[in-house]
Amino acid sequence: TETYQAARRQVFADCPRVVVPSRPGEAVLLHRQLVHGVAPWGDGVAPPEGRMIAYFRPEVANTADWLG
C-alpha cells in the first residue's frame, strides 16, 4: 500500500543499515515484522548459475496458530 511504501522509504532513509553476511547455502531467519531489503550483490559474489532468495510465509488465519 502507499502508506507501507512511504514508511519503508522513511525507515531506509533514516535508520542505520545493518548488513547480515551469509554464504551460499546458508539461511537467515528474520522477524516477520522486520523491515528489510536485499542490496545489490557485488561482482563475483553469486555463483555462475545465479542466485535465489526464497521467502517462507505460512498462510494461517491467526499468527498464534503458526507460532503455537
CORQUIUR-V797681 format. One record per helix or strand. SS is the DSSP state (2 for helix, 1 for strand). FROM is the first residue (numbers start at 0). LEN is the number of residues. If there is no record, write none. Layout:
# CORQUIUR-V797681
ss=SS from=FROM len=LEN
ss=SS from=FROM len=LEN
This chain:
# CORQUIUR-V797681
ss=2 from=1 len=13
ss=1 from=46 len=1
ss=1 from=49 len=1
ss=2 from=62 len=5
